[in-house]
Amino acid sequence: MDLHTPRTGGPLMAVELKNNIIIHWRPHGVPLRFNKMLITDLHYISNDIDEIAGGHHAVIVFTFFAHLVYHPITFYVYEVAKIRQSNIFHSDWHVLQLNTVMREMFRDIEGVIFLDVWQMTSCHYLHEKIHPEPVIIANDVDMLLSYVCPT
C-alpha cells in the first residue's frame, strides 16, 4: 500500500488479501543512516513490540544487526536486551525463560526427568487457554504413565 512515506525510511505496509496477511515495516530507532526522516516516524523496536496485541496469528521479525556494526558492542548488547524485554510477561518467551531456568536447576540431579508437554498443549486444536482443557490433561497423564509404567 502506498502510505506516501519514503521508501528507505518507511513506515511501509503490504497487504495480501487472499491469505489475510498484513506486513508492517518500519526502521529501528536511532542511530539511523538515512539522509532524511521525520522524527515522528522514528520508533524503538522494543516500544513497537510492546504495542502489538499478539496472539497465535502474530509474527514478529526484526533484523537490525547490520545497521549497528558501526557502534560498540556494548551499544548492540543494550539494544538487543531492550528488545528481549519487550512484551515479555504473560508470553511464550517468558515461559521459555522460566522453563530454561528450571531445567538448568535440576540438570545435575540423577533421576529427574522432564516430560515436556508444552507442545502438546500449545499445538492442540482447542482454543488457547492459560489452563489446559481435560482432554489435554488426559493426554499429558497418558504420556506420563507411559514413562512410569512402560509395560
C-alpha positions as CSV (number, residue, x, y, z in Angstrom):
1,M,0.0,0.0,0.0
2,D,1.2,3.5,-0.7
3,L,1.4,5.3,2.6
4,H,3.2,8.2,1.0
5,T,6.3,7.7,3.1
6,P,9.9,7.5,2.0
7,R,10.8,4.1,0.6
8,T,14.0,3.8,2.6
9,G,12.6,5.2,5.9
10,G,9.1,4.0,5.9
11,P,6.9,3.1,7.6
12,L,5.8,0.7,4.9
13,M,2.8,-1.7,4.7
14,A,2.0,-4.6,2.4
15,V,-1.4,-6.3,2.3
16,E,-2.2,-9.7,0.8
17,L,-6.0,-10.2,0.9
18,K,-6.1,-13.9,-0.3
19,N,-4.4,-15.2,2.8
20,N,-5.3,-12.3,5.1
21,I,-1.8,-11.2,5.6
22,I,-0.7,-7.7,6.6
23,I,3.0,-6.7,6.9
24,H,4.1,-3.6,8.7
25,W,7.7,-2.5,8.3
26,R,9.5,0.4,9.9
27,P,13.1,1.1,10.6
28,H,14.6,0.8,14.1
29,G,15.2,3.9,16.2
30,V,18.4,5.9,16.3
31,P,21.1,5.5,15.2
32,L,19.9,5.5,11.6
33,R,21.9,6.0,8.4
34,F,19.2,7.6,6.3
35,N,19.6,11.0,4.9
36,K,16.2,12.5,5.9
37,M,13.5,11.2,8.1
38,L,10.8,12.8,10.2
39,I,11.4,12.4,13.9
40,T,7.8,11.3,14.3
41,D,8.5,8.3,12.1
42,L,11.3,7.1,14.4
43,H,10.3,4.3,16.7
44,Y,12.2,1.9,19.0
45,I,11.6,-1.7,18.3
46,S,11.1,-2.5,22.0
47,N,8.2,0.0,22.2
48,D,6.6,-1.2,19.0
49,I,6.7,-4.8,20.2
50,D,5.0,-3.7,23.5
51,E,2.2,-2.2,21.5
52,I,1.4,-5.4,19.5
53,A,-1.7,-7.3,20.6
54,G,-0.1,-10.6,19.7
55,G,-1.8,-13.9,19.7
56,H,-1.3,-17.1,17.6
57,H,-1.7,-15.1,14.4
58,A,1.1,-12.5,15.0
59,V,4.7,-13.0,13.9
60,I,7.4,-10.5,14.9
61,V,10.6,-10.4,12.8
62,F,13.4,-8.0,13.5
63,T,16.7,-7.7,11.7
64,F,18.7,-4.7,12.8
65,F,22.1,-6.3,13.0
66,A,23.8,-4.6,10.0
67,H,22.8,-1.1,10.9
68,L,24.6,-1.3,14.2
69,V,28.0,-2.6,13.0
70,Y,29.4,0.9,13.3
71,H,28.8,1.1,17.1
72,P,30.4,-0.5,20.1
73,I,29.4,-4.0,21.1
74,T,28.0,-2.6,24.4
75,F,25.5,-0.5,22.4
76,Y,24.4,-3.5,20.5
77,V,24.0,-5.6,23.6
78,Y,21.9,-2.8,25.2
79,E,19.6,-2.7,22.1
80,V,19.2,-6.4,22.0
81,A,18.4,-6.5,25.7
82,K,15.7,-3.9,25.3
83,I,14.1,-6.0,22.5
84,R,14.3,-9.2,24.6
85,Q,12.5,-7.5,27.5
86,S,9.6,-6.2,25.2
87,N,6.3,-7.8,25.8
88,I,7.9,-10.5,27.9
89,F,5.4,-11.1,30.7
90,H,2.5,-13.4,30.1
91,S,4.1,-14.6,26.9
92,D,5.6,-17.8,25.5
93,W,9.0,-16.1,25.6
94,H,8.8,-15.6,29.3
95,V,7.6,-19.2,29.8
96,L,10.6,-20.4,27.7
97,Q,12.9,-18.5,30.0
98,L,11.3,-20.0,33.1
99,N,11.5,-23.4,31.6
100,T,15.2,-23.0,30.8
101,V,15.9,-21.9,34.4
102,M,14.1,-24.9,35.8
103,R,15.8,-27.3,33.6
104,E,19.2,-25.9,34.5
105,M,18.5,-26.0,38.2
106,F,17.7,-29.8,38.0
107,R,20.2,-30.7,35.3
108,D,22.7,-32.5,37.6
109,I,20.3,-34.4,39.7
110,E,20.1,-38.1,38.8
111,G,16.6,-39.5,38.3
112,V,15.0,-36.2,37.4
113,I,13.3,-36.4,34.0
114,F,11.5,-33.6,32.2
115,L,8.4,-34.6,30.4
116,D,7.9,-31.7,28.1
117,V,4.2,-31.5,27.3
118,W,4.2,-27.8,26.2
119,Q,4.0,-28.7,22.6
120,M,1.1,-31.0,23.2
121,T,-0.7,-28.1,24.9
122,S,0.2,-25.3,22.5
123,C,-0.5,-27.3,19.3
124,H,-3.8,-28.7,20.3
125,Y,-6.9,-28.0,18.3
126,L,-8.7,-26.4,21.3
127,H,-8.5,-22.7,21.8
128,E,-5.6,-21.3,23.7
129,K,-6.2,-21.0,27.4
130,I,-4.0,-20.5,30.4
131,H,-5.2,-23.8,31.9
132,P,-5.4,-26.8,29.5
133,E,-8.8,-28.5,29.0
134,P,-9.4,-32.0,30.3
135,V,-8.6,-33.7,27.0
136,I,-5.1,-32.2,27.0
137,I,-4.5,-33.1,30.7
138,A,-5.6,-36.7,29.8
139,N,-3.0,-36.8,27.0
140,D,-0.4,-35.4,29.4
141,V,-1.2,-38.0,32.1
142,D,-1.2,-40.8,29.4
143,M,2.3,-39.7,28.4
144,L,3.5,-39.6,32.0
145,L,2.1,-43.0,32.7
146,S,3.8,-44.5,29.6
147,Y,7.2,-43.5,31.2
148,V,6.3,-44.5,34.7
149,C,4.6,-47.8,33.7
150,P,6.1,-48.7,30.3
151,T,4.6,-52.2,30.2
